[in-house]
Amino acid sequence: MTEEKTQETVKAEKSVFDAIPSKTSFFVGLVAGVMAFATLGFVILVVQGLDLSKFGLTGKGLAGWGTQKPSVNANANANTNAPAAGANIANLPPITGADMVRGDLSKAKLVMVEYSDYECPFCKTFHTTLQNIMKDYGTDVAWIYRDFPLSFHQNAQKEAEAAKCVAELGGKDAFWKFTDAIYSRTTSNGTGFALEKLGPLAKEVGVNQAKFQTCLDSGKFASKIQEELAGGSAAGVDGTPGTILLTKDGRSDLITGAQSAATVKSKIDALLK
């Protein structure tokens, strides 16, 4: 199966999100001691794993992730299906508590950051592939889902917003049940899962349907979806699915399209050596 037949592409406008960290001032004497103690306590909490599950956005532990700038094909053995020209994985937005994580980041040796579209037929196929990858690698691999709705898929944007509403109201497990269900039931190609079925599906996975509908109708997550799309584009994703493999020490690779399980495993194994 060729790359052209496993991926839907679109030119996405890149956006620059400038985050200017505030400068921390340290004082002498007692103030410096208190600040140092507080900082040490925070570091210990991170290493042990922050429980962010109450936000429904991630599992335990962001320790070690996002501390290294990723580089394309840093592992010399990761040479199959090389990233597309122009890929700049170093621009990958960092992993945060806002990410939709499947697995345990505190135990994972590698994370798959997938940029996907709920109405892309190749994403539908690849979703099953990554589900099986998670079963095969256990706690060694975690999976992060980020949105990359293509403009010619009419329902993709609202379905992505719906999934974010489910996560906010029902937590991480509800998000993944909702996402799995859409990919299982959609016929893809734009309007494969009817928008009027989103509310009943939210109820099916345990979310209050009225609150879900209020969230969805408000459009509160619309800009977040576009922010994720822009971040994926900046990192070299030019279509769906686009998946970046990343280790804690910053080694990485880019999988373009709905590649086979064998191809995905070969890339993971190369980075885990």
C-alpha positions as CSV (number, residue, x, y, z in Angstrom):
1,M,0.0,0.0,0.0
2,T,1.6,3.3,-1.1
3,E,1.7,6.3,1.1
4,E,-0.5,8.2,-1.3
5,K,-3.2,5.6,-0.7
6,T,-2.9,5.6,3.0
7,Q,-3.1,9.4,3.8
8,E,-5.4,12.3,3.1
9,T,-3.5,15.5,2.7
10,V,-4.3,19.2,3.0
11,K,-2.2,22.4,3.1
12,A,-2.6,23.8,6.6
13,E,-1.7,27.4,7.4
14,K,1.0,27.4,10.0
15,S,0.5,29.5,13.1
16,V,3.1,30.8,15.5
17,F,2.2,30.6,19.2
18,D,4.6,32.5,21.2
19,A,4.8,31.6,24.8
20,I,7.0,33.9,26.8
21,P,7.8,32.5,30.3
22,S,7.7,34.9,33.2
23,K,11.1,35.6,34.8
24,T,11.4,34.1,38.3
25,S,13.1,36.3,40.8
26,F,15.0,34.7,43.6
27,F,15.8,36.5,46.8
28,V,18.5,35.9,49.4
29,G,18.1,34.5,52.9
30,L,14.9,33.0,54.0
31,V,12.9,33.7,50.8
32,A,15.5,31.8,48.7
33,G,15.3,28.9,51.1
34,V,11.5,28.7,50.9
35,M,11.5,28.9,47.1
36,A,14.1,26.2,46.9
37,F,12.1,23.9,49.2
38,A,8.9,24.5,47.2
39,T,10.7,23.8,43.9
40,L,12.1,20.5,45.3
41,G,8.7,19.4,46.4
42,F,7.2,20.1,43.0
43,V,10.0,18.1,41.3
44,I,9.3,15.2,43.6
45,L,5.6,15.3,42.7
46,V,6.4,15.2,39.0
47,V,8.8,12.3,39.3
48,Q,6.2,10.3,41.2
49,G,3.5,11.2,38.7
50,L,0.9,13.9,38.8
51,D,-2.6,12.6,39.1
52,L,-4.4,14.7,36.5
53,S,-7.2,12.1,36.0
54,K,-9.8,14.4,37.6
55,F,-9.5,16.6,34.6
56,G,-10.2,13.7,32.3
57,L,-7.3,14.6,30.1
58,T,-4.4,12.3,30.9
59,G,-3.1,9.5,33.1
60,K,-0.4,9.8,35.7
61,G,3.0,11.3,35.1
62,L,4.4,13.8,32.6
63,A,7.9,13.2,34.0
64,G,10.5,13.3,31.4
65,W,8.2,14.1,28.4
66,G,8.8,17.2,26.5
67,T,12.1,18.0,28.2
68,Q,14.2,17.2,25.1
69,K,13.7,18.7,21.6
70,P,12.9,15.9,19.2
71,S,15.0,15.4,16.1
72,V,14.0,13.7,12.9
73,N,15.4,10.1,12.6
74,A,17.8,10.6,15.4
75,N,18.0,6.8,15.6
76,A,20.1,5.6,12.7
77,N,18.1,2.3,12.5
78,A,14.8,4.1,12.0
79,N,15.3,4.4,8.3
80,T,12.1,2.8,6.9
81,N,9.4,5.0,5.4
82,A,11.5,8.2,6.1
83,P,9.6,11.4,7.1
84,A,8.4,13.5,4.2
85,A,10.5,16.3,3.0
86,G,10.0,19.5,5.0
87,A,9.2,17.6,8.2
88,N,10.3,19.5,11.3
89,I,9.6,17.3,14.3
90,A,11.5,19.7,16.5
91,N,8.5,22.0,16.3
92,L,6.2,19.4,17.9
93,P,4.1,21.1,20.6
94,P,5.1,19.6,24.0
95,I,3.2,16.9,25.8
96,T,1.0,18.5,28.5
97,G,-1.9,17.6,30.8
98,A,-4.3,18.8,28.1
99,D,-3.4,15.9,25.9
100,M,-5.6,12.9,25.4
101,V,-3.4,10.0,26.6
102,R,-4.0,6.3,26.3
103,G,-1.6,4.4,28.5
104,D,0.7,5.5,31.3
105,L,3.2,8.2,30.5
106,S,5.1,7.5,33.7
107,K,6.0,4.0,32.5
108,A,6.1,4.4,28.7
109,K,9.4,4.3,26.9
110,L,7.9,5.7,23.7
111,V,4.8,7.8,22.9
112,M,2.9,7.8,19.6
113,V,1.5,11.4,19.0
114,E,-1.2,10.8,16.4
115,Y,-2.8,13.7,14.4
116,S,-6.1,12.4,13.1
117,D,-9.4,13.2,11.5
118,Y,-12.6,11.5,12.7
119,E,-14.0,11.3,9.1
120,C,-10.8,10.2,7.3
121,P,-11.1,6.6,6.0
122,F,-7.4,6.0,6.4
123,C,-7.6,7.2,10.0
124,K,-10.4,4.7,10.6
125,T,-8.2,1.9,9.5
126,F,-5.1,3.2,11.3
127,H,-7.1,3.5,14.6
128,T,-7.5,-0.2,14.7
129,T,-3.8,-0.6,14.0
130,L,-2.8,1.6,16.9
131,Q,-5.2,-0.2,19.2
132,N,-3.4,-3.4,18.4
133,I,0.0,-1.8,18.9
134,M,-1.1,-0.8,22.4
135,K,-2.0,-4.4,23.2
136,D,1.3,-5.7,21.8
137,Y,3.6,-3.3,23.6
138,G,1.7,-2.9,26.9
139,T,3.1,-0.2,29.2
140,D,6.2,0.4,27.0
141,V,4.1,2.6,24.6
142,A,1.6,5.4,25.2
143,W,-0.7,7.0,22.6
144,I,-1.7,10.6,22.4
145,Y,-4.6,11.7,20.2
146,R,-4.5,15.2,18.6
147,D,-7.0,16.6,16.1
148,F,-6.2,17.4,12.5
149,P,-9.7,17.8,10.9
150,L,-9.5,18.3,7.1
151,S,-11.6,21.1,5.7
152,F,-13.2,18.8,3.1
153,H,-14.6,16.4,5.8
154,Q,-17.7,18.2,6.8
155,N,-18.3,16.6,10.2
156,A,-14.7,16.2,11.4
157,Q,-14.4,19.6,13.2
158,K,-17.6,19.2,15.2
159,E,-16.8,15.6,16.0
160,A,-13.4,16.7,17.3
161,E,-15.1,19.4,19.5
162,A,-17.6,16.8,20.7
163,A,-14.8,14.5,21.8
164,K,-13.2,17.3,23.8
165,C,-16.6,18.0,25.5
166,V,-16.9,14.3,26.4
167,A,-13.4,14.5,27.9
168,E,-14.2,17.5,30.0
169,L,-17.5,16.0,31.3
170,G,-16.6,12.4,31.5
171,G,-12.9,12.0,31.7
172,K,-10.2,10.3,29.8
173,D,-11.9,6.9,29.7
174,A,-15.1,8.4,28.3
175,F,-13.1,10.2,25.6
176,W,-11.5,7.0,24.4
177,K,-14.7,5.1,24.4
178,F,-16.3,7.9,22.4
179,T,-13.4,8.1,20.0
180,D,-13.3,4.3,19.5
181,A,-17.0,4.2,18.8
182,I,-16.9,6.9,16.2
183,Y,-14.1,5.2,14.3
184,S,-15.9,1.9,14.6
185,R,-19.2,3.2,13.3
186,T,-18.4,6.0,10.8
187,T,-18.5,5.3,7.1
188,S,-16.0,8.1,6.7
189,N,-15.4,10.5,3.8
190,G,-16.9,13.6,5.4
191,T,-20.3,12.8,6.9
192,G,-19.9,9.2,7.9
193,F,-21.1,9.7,11.5
194,A,-24.2,12.0,11.7
195,L,-23.8,15.0,14.0
196,E,-27.3,14.4,15.5
197,K,-25.9,11.0,16.8
198,L,-23.2,12.7,18.8
199,G,-25.4,13.5,21.8
200,P,-26.8,9.9,22.1
201,L,-23.3,8.6,21.8
202,A,-22.1,10.9,24.6
203,K,-24.9,9.5,26.8
204,E,-23.9,6.0,25.8
205,V,-20.4,6.5,27.2
206,G,-21.7,7.9,30.4
207,V,-21.8,11.6,29.9
208,N,-24.9,13.8,30.7
209,Q,-26.4,14.5,27.3
210,A,-27.8,17.9,28.1
211,K,-24.5,19.2,29.4
212,F,-22.7,17.7,26.5
213,Q,-25.0,19.4,24.0
214,T,-24.6,22.8,25.8
215,C,-20.8,22.3,25.5
216,L,-20.9,21.3,21.9
217,D,-23.3,24.1,20.8
218,S,-21.1,26.7,22.6
219,G,-18.1,25.9,20.3
220,K,-15.8,26.4,23.3
221,F,-13.2,23.9,21.9
222,A,-13.3,25.1,18.3
223,S,-10.1,27.1,18.6
224,K,-8.4,24.3,20.6
225,I,-9.0,22.0,17.6
226,Q,-7.4,24.5,15.2
227,E,-4.5,25.0,17.5
228,E,-3.8,21.3,17.5
229,L,-4.0,21.2,13.7
230,A,-1.6,24.1,13.4
231,G,0.8,22.4,15.8
232,G,0.8,19.2,13.8
233,S,1.4,21.2,10.6
234,A,4.4,23.0,12.2
235,A,5.8,19.6,13.1
236,G,5.6,18.3,9.5
237,V,2.2,16.6,9.4
238,D,0.6,17.4,6.1
239,G,-2.3,14.9,6.1
240,T,-4.1,12.3,8.1
241,P,-3.2,10.2,9.8
242,G,0.2,11.6,10.7
243,T,2.0,10.0,13.7
244,I,5.1,11.1,15.5
245,L,7.0,8.6,17.5
246,L,8.9,10.1,20.4
247,T,11.2,8.7,23.2
248,K,11.9,10.5,26.4
249,D,15.4,11.4,25.3
250,G,14.2,13.1,22.2
251,R,14.7,10.5,19.5
252,S,11.8,10.5,17.0
253,D,10.4,9.4,13.7
254,L,7.3,10.4,11.6
255,I,4.8,7.9,10.2
256,T,2.9,9.3,7.3
257,G,-0.4,7.7,6.4
258,A,-2.1,4.5,7.5
259,Q,1.0,2.3,7.4
260,S,0.8,-1.4,8.3
261,A,1.3,-2.7,11.8
262,A,4.6,-4.3,10.6
263,T,5.9,-0.9,9.5
264,V,4.8,0.8,12.8
265,K,6.4,-2.0,14.8
266,S,9.7,-1.7,12.9
267,K,9.9,2.0,13.7
268,I,9.0,1.5,17.3
269,D,11.5,-1.3,17.8
270,A,14.3,0.8,16.1
271,L,13.7,3.6,18.6
272,L,13.5,1.4,21.6
273,K,16.9,-0.2,20.9
